[in-house]
Amino acid sequence: MADVVRLSSLRFSSSLTTSSSSRHALCPPQKLHKRSDSSANCSSGGGAGGVAGLGFVPRKRFASLKLVALLQAHATVTETNQPKWWERNAGPNMVDIHSTQEFLSALSQAGDRLVIVEFYGTWCASCKALFPKLCRTAQEHPEILFLKVNFDENKPMCKSLSVKVLPYFHFYRGADGQLESFSCSLAKFQKIRDAIQMHNTERCSIGPPKGVGDLVLEAASPWKDKSAGATST
């Protein structure tokens, strides 16, 4: 019986020696050393590494992500609070027109100043592209009055003035009334500059301003009658 136990122990020890020797034969000592280091690193951070594989975010990274989210939210709020492109004015000589009455009052109070009226749409890409250059022109010519007419807010008036294409421009001045009207895009902006050079000259006008198409500049007339007539065209 003792001989059997001795033989089995010898077989077991020999198998261990064989397996260890074969392992050293397959793997060089350097790689074994590196493997042991890597296993040590994994074991030391085993809890964090295992959780990271499940989507865990380290504290520092979480703080940075939170900061980025806050900055993006702040930028969104700031952008929301800024005026829309058509709400920005170049200065006191650029006025928004919200009704036909405001339009007639602005023309009657302009005196002998050259008045440039822009008919635009908030949805019009050409209007948006042209607008920054129009603002710079208004800053370059503080003596000219620029009126901005939203087509959607003033459809009856725009139709009565034969505005069918956007952006569209009217030029008015004192007793001469309407001087010129045309459609213009950013690529043809020189057309507006040429019209300014032609009509923005020093002169004296005699008499009250003339009517504007079907719209009559009469401050004493009831406005309700004028707005009703504007829808017929």
WOFEN-V985573 format. One record per backbone hydrogen bond with DSSP energy under -0.5 kcal/mol. NH is the residue of the N-H (numbers start at 1). CO is the residue of the C=O. E is the energy in kcal/mol with one decimal. If there is no record, write none. Layout:
NH|CO|E + NH|CO|E
This chain:
5|1|-2.0 + 6|2|-2.3 + 7|3|-2.2 + 8|4|-2.3 + 9|5|-2.1 + 10|6|-2.0 + 11|7|-2.3 + 12|8|-2.3 + 13|9|-2.4 + 14|10|-2.2 + 15|11|-2.2 + 16|12|-1.9 + 17|13|-2.4 + 18|14|-2.4 + 19|15|-2.5 + 20|16|-2.5 + 21|17|-2.3 + 22|18|-2.6 + 23|19|-2.1 + 24|20|-2.1 + 25|21|-1.9 + 26|22|-1.9 + 27|23|-2.4 + 32|28|-1.9 + 33|29|-2.2 + 34|30|-2.6 + 35|31|-2.7 + 36|32|-2.2 + 37|33|-2.1 + 38|34|-2.7 + 39|35|-2.5 + 40|36|-2.0 + 41|37|-2.6 + 42|38|-2.6 + 43|39|-2.3 + 44|40|-2.2 + 45|41|-2.0 + 46|43|-1.0 + 49|45|-3.2 + 50|46|-2.3 + 51|47|-1.9 + 52|48|-2.6 + 53|49|-1.7 + 54|50|-0.5 + 54|51|-1.1 + 55|52|-1.9 + 56|51|-1.5 + 62|58|-2.5 + 63|59|-2.1 + 64|60|-2.1 + 65|61|-2.5 + 66|62|-2.2 + 67|63|-2.1 + 68|64|-2.3 + 69|65|-2.2 + 70|66|-2.1 + 71|67|-2.3 + 72|68|-2.4 + 73|69|-2.2 + 74|70|-2.3 + 75|71|-2.4 + 76|72|-2.1 + 77|73|-2.2 + 78|74|-2.5 + 79|75|-2.4 + 80|76|-2.1 + 81|77|-2.0 + 82|78|-0.9 + 87|84|-1.4 + 88|84|-0.5 + 88|85|-0.8 + 94|91|-1.7 + 95|93|-0.5 + 95|146|-3.0 + 97|148|-3.1 + 98|96|-0.5 + 103|99|-1.8 + 104|100|-2.6 + 105|101|-2.4 + 106|102|-2.3 + 107|103|-1.9 + 108|104|-2.3 + 109|105|-1.8 + 110|106|-0.6 + 110|107|-0.6 + 113|110|-1.8 + 115|172|-3.1 + 116|145|-2.8 + 117|115|-0.5 + 117|170|-3.0 + 118|116|-0.5 + 118|147|-3.3 + 119|117|-0.6 + 119|168|-3.2 + 120|118|-0.6 + 120|149|-2.3 + 124|121|-1.5 + 125|123|-0.6 + 128|124|-1.8 + 129|125|-2.2 + 130|126|-1.9 + 131|127|-1.7 + 132|128|-0.6 + 133|130|-0.6 + 134|130|-1.7 + 135|131|-2.3 + 136|132|-1.9 + 137|133|-2.0 + 138|134|-2.1 + 139|135|-1.9 + 140|136|-1.9 + 141|137|-1.3 + 144|141|-1.6 + 145|114|-2.5 + 146|93|-3.4 + 146|144|-0.6 + 147|116|-2.8 + 147|145|-0.5 + 148|95|-2.9 + 149|118|-3.1 + 149|147|-0.6 + 150|97|-0.9 + 150|148|-0.6 + 151|120|-3.1 + 151|149|-0.6 + 154|150|-1.3 + 158|154|-2.6 + 159|155|-2.6 + 160|156|-2.0 + 161|157|-1.4 + 162|159|-1.5 + 163|158|-2.8 + 164|162|-0.9 + 167|119|-0.6 + 168|119|-1.9 + 169|182|-2.7 + 170|117|-1.9 + 171|180|-2.7 + 172|115|-2.8 + 173|177|-1.9 + 174|111|-0.8 + 174|113|-0.6 + 176|173|-1.6 + 177|173|-0.6 + 177|174|-1.5 + 179|171|-3.6 + 180|171|-1.1 + 182|169|-1.9 + 184|167|-1.5 + 188|185|-0.7 + 189|186|-1.4 + 191|188|-1.9 + 192|189|-1.2 + 193|189|-1.5 + 194|190|-2.6 + 195|191|-1.7 + 196|192|-2.2 + 197|193|-2.3 + 198|194|-1.8 + 199|195|-2.4 + 200|196|-2.5 + 201|199|-1.3 + 210|174|-0.8 + 212|215|-2.8 + 213|211|-0.7 + 215|212|-2.5 + 218|216|-1.7 + 221|218|-0.9 + 226|222|-0.9 + 227|223|-2.2 + 228|224|-1.7 + 229|225|-1.7 + 230|226|-1.4 + 231|227|-0.7 + 231|228|-0.6 + 232|229|-1.0 + 233|230|-0.6
